[in-house]
Amino acid sequence: MTGNDYVTEADRALEETYEEPMTLAAYVDRIFENPTIASHASKYLLEAIESTGTRTVVEEGEEKERYRFFDDPHNDGEHAILGNTEVLNGFVDDLRSIAAGRAKDEKIVWFEGPTATGKSELKRCLVNGLREYSKTPEGRRYTVEWNVTTAQAEERGLSYGGDPTASDDQHWYESPVQTHPLSVFPDEVRKRILADLNDGLEEHVPIRVETELDPFSREAYDFLEKRYRREGKSDLFSTITDEHHLRVKNYVIDVGQGVGVLHSEDDGRPKERLVGSWMHGMLQELDSRGRKNPQAFSYDGVVSQGNGVLTVVEDAAQHADLLQKLLNVPDEQSVKLDKGIGMDVDTQLLIISNPDLEAQLNQHADRNGMDPLKALKRRLDKHRFGYLTNLSLECELIRRELTNETAVWEGESYDTLAERIREPVSVTITHSPGETRTQEFAPHAIEAAALYAVVTRLDEEDLPNGLDLVDKALIYDQGYLQEGDTRREKDEFEFDDDGHDGEHGIPVTYTRDTLAELLQADRDRHHSELPVEDVVMPRDVLNAMAEGMADAPVFSTGERSEFENRVVAVKNYVFDQQESDVIEAIMHEKRVDEETVAEYVEHVYAWETDEPLYNDRGERIEPDPLKMKLFEIEHLGRFSEDEYQDNLPRESVRNFRREKVITSLNRHAWEHRDEDFAVEDVDLTAIPVIKSVLESHDWDDVSRVFEDFDPRQWDDPPSGTETEAVKERTIETMIDRFDYSGASAELTSRHVMGQVSYRWD
């Protein structure tokens, strides 16, 4: 593309976003065609969130419907809020009640939680989503602009202090607080419009516009009304709102226009931060016959900027003095510029804070009924963000912190997420001026960091017997626990719904900083051919995270001791994952082919159900007891000759076939009951015991297949030995099939063999 092509593309984008101003009557016709464009603030925010639909996720072991809006889809996921789906769904439920005027009208939504839990991402995600929604036909947002220039230049015109002799196009002044176009109408007429509009709505949340014109627009309206009343105009409202004086225009929502954001560093008196301030120089220029002219007000306070959609107070503990001033906003839907000048507002109030705000609010709690902050606390509706307790989400978050990846992870099955969890990550760093160097986090390294962080965030008080915190983390992420060929669903475990999961633990900022330091650290390992010094191994990550706590001010003494003790279970789990990779790489060429497995399953199914079985020539045959027996002894390794009478299975084998194979097939048939079920259509990898045959081996299998293999020779195997041949094929398979580099495959296999050597004989 050329530069002109890009300019043309930008032209099209603006053409699709902005419209030509319209008359007030045309706007009314438009809202009857598309009612959503007239929605009040809370309803508009709700519609924006619902517009992107939902997707199914698993969090804390349970399936939940998540609004895609919070994945920041319009911004390629850059500011997606990971996890906390239940909290976000609670927020949407509250919005629904607020929008419908049921019970929570006076509430101020409060998001609270420890640092690095996604609260700031929430603000960015809301701004991004509202901005993009306002560019769509359904999400267009409108306000009014005025032109009251007069024939005589010396007469007062409406402006922000500009030249009243300016041309007409330059002398249109937009409402500085995005006032709703319907607020121009007299109260009774507006009610009639809304009643007729809501009668045609099929949804249960009616549109409400209960605000009067803002002071700036009221000044224009009053000026025109007085002028034309003196002239004796009969159609006074039509004349005032004639297209030469009033236009309805759309605007794109952004910070400062439809979204007000008060940052922690913003200062000024409460009134200035809330609505704005008087501009004294302009007060002298603008004559309002002895009173302050609203044209001389700045309207740059957070509620003024957020009027029409959303008002956000960030780091609310820094603005505790302002919170009480906000009380009348949801109650009365108004604020004051001055003692004599009030302004109606329609905005959804939202505050964000760390836990320190709650401590401030509770400082007088022991006074019982005399608590001066009681009214404020009653109006705050708290939604608590916690640390992530899902392994896959924490992996995703860590990768975001280390790389420029922003796409939200989605997968039809957990296997897809499992692949992402274990993946390596390469990061290019500046090694010296003008020189870069690529560092590799080996497979399972990010998984190790994420699992350790999650394990520190889980409550161990509700652990069922026989489980540890790693098991709990896996259940929360998968929704089940796989133990051999047995799958135990989350419902089988009793975890405390009111526990303390996610309330404290290792924050992602600590993990990120630790991993960043590891990228710069020198590692004392060498290889004649491979850059092993550029590989960060899982054990490097876990050791650095555990050892670094001693100097990290974010942890108390008790937390350091508790978290350090939890690293052992994570190290054991990660080693098991590495060991599995090495074994599967060794045995990759010896795996049972799927045709052999399929034949076994078909014979077992026919044996149990008397379903017909056919050979390749289409001839009906009987299930072969010898084939089933050999498969169960040689491939499954589950049974011995003693458990058969000749080729016929004894009770233990019959129970195995029914409980492990047939039950899984029946479950698949039930799940696909709307289709014509046939055993050959089954995904064999969906059956746990078959998945085990296809994918899982152990050291006994290695020893049986490679009789002369010796793990003690792995580091430098003698030439011509079986160990040398096995190692060469294993390293190649780890690179080709399991995403290892040559260096990380060498280091991982050495580490595994070093542990296996001790118990080989």
N, C-alpha and C positions, 0 to 999 in steps of 0.2 A: 504494500500500500504506500501511496505517496502522502506527503503532508496534507495536500488538499483533500485526499480521501478521509483522513482522520478528522479534518475540520468539518467535512460534510456529515460524517457520522455524528459528531457532536451537535451539529445543527438539528439533525433528526431527533436526537435524544431530547433536546430542549423543546422542539415542536410537540413531542409526545407528552411532555410534562406540563407545559404552560398553555393556557387557553386565552383567547381574547376576552376582555371584560364583558359582562352581560348586564342587562337591566335587572332590576329587582323582580319584576314580573317574570322574566325569563328564568331567573333562578328558582322561583316558586314552581314553575312548570317543570324544571329539571329535577327538583327533589321528589315530585310525584312519580317521575320516571325512575329515579334511582334514590330511594329514601336514605341509604346509608351515608350519603354526602351531607346530610343534615344532622347526623347523630351528635348527641352531647358528648362531653369529654370521656367519661368512663365507658360509655357504650362504644365510642369510636376506638378506644384503646382495646377493648374486648374484641371488636370486629377485626382489628388489625392482627391480633394474636391468632384468632380463629381462621383467618384467611389462608394461612399456609398449610392447614390440615394437621394431622397427627401421625405419629409412627409408634410402633410397639418397641419398648425397651425392657431389659431386665435390670432391676436395681434392688439390692438387698435380697436377691433371690426371687423376686416377684415380678411378674409381667405388669407393666404400666403403660398407659397411653401418654405419650409426650407430645406437646405442641412443637411443631417444627420451627415456629417463630423463634424459639429460644436457642435453636441451632444456628442463628444468624445466617439464614440461607441467602439473603440478598447480598451478603458480603463474603461469600465463599467460606463461611464458618469462622472468620477471623476472631470474632468476639462471641463465639458460642459459649453458652453456660453449660458446662459439663456436669452431669448428675443433678442432684437436688430436684428431681422431677416431681416428687410428691409435694415439695414446698411450692414449686412453681404452679402446680395444678391447684393448690390451695389458694394461691394468689388469684388465679383466673376465676375460681369459684367465688371469691370475695368480689372481684370485679363484676361478676354477673349479678350479685346481690345489690351492689352499689348502683350499677347501671339501671336496674329495675326499680330502684328506690325502696328496696326491702331491707329495713333494719340497720344496714351498715352505712347509711348516707353520711353520718357524721364521722366516720372512721378515717384515720390517716394510716395508710399502709406503711408498715415498718419492716424492713429487711435487716436482720441482725445476724452477726456471726463473726468468728475469728478471722484474722487476716488470711488472705490468699484462699478464700473459699468461693470466689466468683462474684462477689457483690459489685465490684466495679465493672465487671463484664456485663452484668445485668443492665447497668445504665447505658453502656455503649450499644448493647444489643437492642434495647428499647429505642434508642435514638435512630440506629440504622434501620430497624424494622419499620418504624413510623415514617421515616423519611421516604423509604421506598414504597410503602403502602400509599402514601399521599400522592404518588405519581401514577397510580392506577386509576382507571375510571371509577371503580367502586370506592376508592379511598380519597378521592379529591377533597380538599379542604378549602373553604371559602371564607372571605371576610369582605368588608366594604371599604371603599375609598371615596373621598369627598372633593368637590371643587366648588368653592363659594367665591370665586373671584368676582369682583364688581366692575362696573363700567368705569368707575372713577378710581384711579390708582391710589388716591389719598385715603379712600375708605379702607377699613380694616378687612383683611382677608384671612382665610385660614391657612396657617403654615407653621413650620417649626422655626419661624424667624426669618424666612426667605423673602425674596423680592416679590411683592404683590403684583408687579407689572409683568411677571414672567409669563411665558406663553401657556396656553391651556394644558398642553401635555405635561409641562413641567409643574403644573400647579394642582395636580391630583395628589391628595395626601391620604395614605392608607391608615386605617385604624392601628394605632401603635400596640394594641393588645389583642389583635385578631378577633375583634368582636363578631359574633354570629350574625349573619345577614338578617335572620328573622327577628332579631332584637330591634330592628328599625320599626317594625309594625307596632301599633298600639296594642296594649295587653290583650284586649278582648278579641281582636282580629287574629293575633298570634295564636291564641288558644284555639280558635276555630280552625286555623290552618293545621295545627298539630293534631287536633281531634280527627279531622278528615284524613290526614296523612297516616295516623296510627290505625285507623279503621281498616286501612288496606294492607297493614303489615300482618304477616303470618306468624311472626315470632312473638315471644312473650315479653320482650324488653322494649317498651315504648320509647319513642324519641321525646326528650324533654328539653325545652329551651326556656329557662326561667330567669334569664338575665336581661337587664335593661341595657340600653346603649351605654358604652363607656363614656367617661367625661369628655374625652377629646371629640368623639363623634357627636355627643350631645351638644357640645358648643357649636358645631357646624349646623346641626339640625335646628337648634334654637335661633341661630342667626338667620337661617333661611326662612324659618317660620315667621319671625317678626317682620322680616322684609316683605314677604308676600302677603302676610295678613294686612299690613299697612296699605298694600296695593289693592286689597280687596279681592284677591284670588278666591274663586269658589272651590275648586278642587285642590285644596291646600296640600294634602298628603301627596297627591300625584305630582304637584308642582315641585314640592321639596325633594321628592325622590326621582325627579326627572333625570334621564340619562346624562344631561349636561351637568348635574350636581352630584349624582350618586351612581356608582357602579359596583357591581359585585365581581370580585376577582379571586382567582384561586392562588394558593401559595403552597410551596413545598415545605413541609414541616422540617425544622432543624432547630438546633440549640439557638435560642434567641427569638424564634418565631414558632410558637406552638409548643415548644419544649423549653422550660426554664431549668437551669442547673445551677445550684449554689455549691461552690467548691469549698474545701476546707480552708483555703487561704483567703477567700473573699472576706472583706472587712466592711466596716461602716456601721451606722446606727441601725437598730432593728428595722425601722421603717424604710430605710434606704435599701437594705438587703431584700426586704419583702416586696415593695412595690416600686421604689425609685425615689427620686428627690426633685425638689424645685430647682429650676435653673434661674438664679436671681437676675442675671443679665437680661434674660428674655422677659422676665416679669415686668421690667421697666419698659420694654418695647411694646408689650401686648396689653392694651387697655381693656379691662373687664369691668369697668365702671365700679371701682372700689373693692372688687374681690379678686382673688387669685384666679388667673386664667389657666385652665387645664392644658392649654396648648404649651404652657411653659413648664410642663412636668416631663421628666426624663423617661419614665415608664421602663426603666432598665432593671427593676427588681425581679426576683425569681418568679413571683406569681404573675407579674405582668407579662414576662416573656413566655411563661407556660400557659397563659390563659387560652382556653380552647382545647387543650389536650392534656399535657402532663407537666407537673412540677416536681423536681427531684432535689432533695437536700442531701448532699454527699457528706460523709463523715459528720453525722448530725451532732455528735458530742461537742464539736467545735462551735455549734450554733444552738446550744441548749437554750440560750436566752431568746432565740427567735421562735422556738417551738410553741411557746404559749401564745405568741402573737398569731400563730396559724390556726388557733382553735376556732375562731369565728368563720374561717374560710369554708370548711365543710358544713358548719352549722348554719351560717347566715348567707353563705355564698357571696360574701362581699368583703372588701377591705376599704380603708380610707386613705386618700391622698392627703387630706387635711381635715380639720375639724368639721368643715362645712361641705366637703366634697367626698362622696363615697363612690366606689366602683364595684359593680357586680362582677364576679369571676366564675368561670366554669372550668375547673381543672381537676385532674386526679392527683392528689397529693401523695408523694412517696418519699420516705426518708430512709437513709442507709447509714448503718453505724456498726462499729465494733462493739464488743460486750461492755465497754466502759460507759456507754450511755445509760445502760440499765442501772449501773452502780450510781450514777448521778440522779436518776429518777427515783431511786429507792433510798436516797439519803435521809428522807423524813418519814420513812415508812413506819417507824416506831411511834409516830404521833397518832396513829390510827385515823380517826375522822378528821384530825386537824392537819393532815398532810396537804401542803399547798400545791403539790404536783398531782394530786389525785385526779383532777379533771383532765389533765393532759394524759395521764396514764390510761384513763378509761377510753380515750379516743384513739390511742395507738393500737393498731391491730398487727401483732408481731408474727412474722414469718422467719424462721431461723434457718440460715444456711449452715450446713455442716461440712466438714472435710469429706472428700470422696471415700466411699467404702467399697467401691468396685475396682477390682484389679485392672480391667480393661480401660476404664475411664481414667484411672491414674496414669496408666501407660500413655494413653492419648495425650493427657495434659503435660506429662514430662517431655514427650516428643515435641509438643508445641513450644515448650520453653527452650528447647535446644535447637530446633530447626525452624524453618519457615512453613512447615506443614500446618494447614488450617482446616482441611476437609474433615467433616465429622465422620467418624467411623460408623458404618452401618453394615450389617451382614444378615443374610437369610438364616444362617445357623451360627451356633457358637464356634464351630470349627473355623469360620472365617475370622472371627475376632481372635481366636487362639493363635492363628498364624501371625496376626498383627502384633500380638503381645510378645511373642518370642523373637520377632524380627531384630536384626542388627540395625544400627544407625551409624552413618558416617558423617563426620563433622569436619569441615575444613577450617583450620585456625592459622593465624599468622605466627610463624615460628621465629622469624627474625625479620628486620626491615627488608621488604621486597621478596620475602620467601614464605610460602604457605606450606602447610603439611596436613595431610588427611589422617584423622584419628578414627578408629573404629570401636564402637561399643559392640562387643561380640554378641551373638545371639544369647538371649536370656539376661543380658546385663540390664537393660531398661526394665525388663520384667522383675528382676531382683530388686531394683530400687523401688519400683511401684509396690511390689508385694510387701516389702519391709515397711513402707510408709503406711499402707493400708492396715497391716497387722498392728501397728502402734495405735491405730485409731479405733480398734474394736474392743468392746467390753468382754472380758473373759469370765465375768461372773455368771453368765447364762450359758456357758459351754456345756453341752450334753456330755455324758460320760463317753470316753474313748475318742473325743475330738480335740484338736488343738486349734489355735487361732488361724493357722494356715488353712485348715479344713473349712473353718467358718468363712474365711475370705473367698475360697473357691466356691462355696455354696452361694454366697452373696452374688458372685459374678456370673455363675453358670445357671443357678437355680436348682442345682443338684450336686451330689457328690458321687463320683465314680470310684468304686472300690472293686478292682478286678473287673469281673463281668457283671457286677451288681451296681445298679444305679439307684441311689436313694434321693428322692425328691425333697425339696426344701420343706414341704409340708410335714415331713416325717420328723423334723427336728423342732424343738420348742425353744425359740429364741425370744427374749423379752422385748416386746414391742415398745416398751417405755425405757429401754436401756440407754446407755450413754455412747453408743456407736457414733463416731464422727464428731464428738464434742471436743476432743483434743487429739494430739498426735503430731507426727512430723509434717510440717507444712511443705507444700511443693516448692516454695522459695528456698528452703534449706536444701532439699534434694537437688534443685537446679544449680545452686551455688557449689555444692559438693561435686557434682558431675563436671561443672565447668572447670573447677580446680584440677580435677583428674586429667582433663584434656591437656593442661599445661605442665603436668607433673612428669618428671623423668622416671621411667620404669627400668629397673635393673634386671633386664632379661635380654638375651641375645640369641640369634640364630644365624648360621652361616649364609642362608639364602632368603629367609623370610623376615619381614619387618615386624617381628613380634613386639618390639618396643612401642609400636603405634597402636596396640590393641588394649582396650580397657576390658578386663574380664569381670564377670559377675562378682567374684570374690573380692576384686579390687573395689568395686562399688560398695558392697556391704561392709567391708572393713573400714573404708573411709567414712561412711555414714555413721557407723557406730562409734568410731574413735573421735570423730569431729565434734561430737556432742559436748565433750568436756569444755570446749572453748566457745560454744554457741550460746549467746545470751538468751535465746528464745526458749530454752528449756530450764525448768527448775531442777534442783538436785534430785528430787523424787522421780521426775520424768526421765532424767538421764539413766538412773538405775533401772527403772522399769523397761525403758525402750531397749537398752543394751542387752537385757536378758532375753528379749524377744527375737534377737537376730539369729539365734542358733537354729530355730525351727525353719526360718526362711532359707538359711544356708543349706540345710538338709534337703529341702524341697527343690531348690535350684540345682543342687548336685544331681538329684534324681532325674531332673529334666535333661541335664547334660549327659548323664549316663545313658538315658533312653535314646538320645540322638546317636551316640556312639554305637550302641548295640544294634539299633535299626540300620545304621550305615554298614556295619559289618555284615549283617544278615540280609541286606537289601536284595541281593541276587538269589537268596535262598528262600524268599518269601513264598508262601503258598499262593498259587495263581487263583484268580477269582473264579475261573471255570470249575476248578476242583471244589472250591467252597460252595459254589452254586449247586453243583451236583449233590453234595452232601445235604444241603438244606432241602432240596427237592425230594430226596429220598426219605429224609426224616418226616417231611410234611406228608408225603404219601403213606408212610408207615403208620402215622398217627391218625390220619383222617380218611384213609381209604380212597383218596383222590387218585384218579388214573395217572399213570406215569408212562411216558413214551420215550423210545430211543430215537437215534438220529434218523432211522428209516421210517418213523411214524408207527412202529409196532408197540403195542402195550406191553409193558414189562412190570415185574414185581420189584418192590424196594430191595436193594441188595444189602443184606445184613453184614457181609464181609467188608464192603466199601465203607459203610458207616462205622464199623468197628475200627478199621485201620485208620480212618480219619481221626477218630476220637482218641486213639492211643498215640499215633505218630505226630499228628499236627496239633491237636488240642493239648496233648500231654496230660489229660485229665484222668485217664483210667489205665488199669493194667489188665493183663489176660485174666486175672482172677475174677474180674467183674463181668465176665461173659461166660455163658455155658455154650461151648463151641463158639458160634458167631452170634448167638442170641443174647441180648442185653439182660443183665440182672436188674433188680429194682432201682439201684442207685443210678444206673445209666438211663433207665426209662424215665425216672424223675427228672434227670438233667435235660433230656430231650424235650420233655413236656414243659418244664418250668422256664428253661432258658431259651430254647429255640422256638417252640410252638407258640408260647405266650407272646414273644416279640412279633412273630408273624401275625398273630391274631390282633395285636394292638395296631399293627400297620394296616391290616384289613379294616379295622374299625375306623381308623383315622381317614381312610380313603373309601368309606362305605358308599359314597355316591358314584364310585367308578366300578367297573368290572374288575374285581380283584383276581389276580393270578400271582402265584408265588414267584414266577420268573420276573415279575415287575418290581419286586422288592429291592430297595437299596440295601444290599447286604451290610454295608458299613453302618447302617442305622441299628443293627442288632448288636448289643454290647458284646455278647460272647463271640460273635463272628468278627466284629471289629478287633477284638483281642487277637484272634487268629491271624487276621490280615496284617496287623500293625505291631503287635507286641511280641517281643522275645526276651529271653533272659540269658544269663551267663552259662546256664546249663545247655541251652541251645547252641551257644557259641562253642562250648567245649565239645559237644557231641559232633558238630559239623566239622570243626577244624581241630582235629585231634592233636596236632603238633604246635598249636598256637600257644605262645607264652607271653602274657602281658608284661612280664619283667624285662623283656627285650625291646619294648615298644619305642623308647626314646631313640635307640640306635640299633635297629634289628640287624643281625648278621645277614650277609648277602646270601641269597638262595634259599632262605628259610621260609616256612609258611607264614611266619609272623611278618616278614618283610612284604610278602604278597598281600596279606590281609590289610596291612597298614596302608599300602599304596591305594588299594581299591576303596578302603574306608575314607581316606582323606578326599579322594575324588568324589565319592558319593556325598560326603558332608558339604562339599562346595557346590555340587550340581543340584542336590535335592533339598538341602537344609539351610541354604543361604549363608554358609560360612565362607570366609575368605581362607586362603591357604594358611595364613598366620593364625587366625582364630581357631581353625580346625586343628592345627598342630597343638596349640596351647590347651584346647579343651580336651582333646583325646589324651594328651600327656597327663593332665590333671585326673581324668577318670581312671586311666590305667594305673596311675600311681596309687590310687585308693584300692583298686581291684587287686593289685599285686599282693597285698597283705593277706587276702583271703582266697587266693586262687586255688590252692591245693586243698 
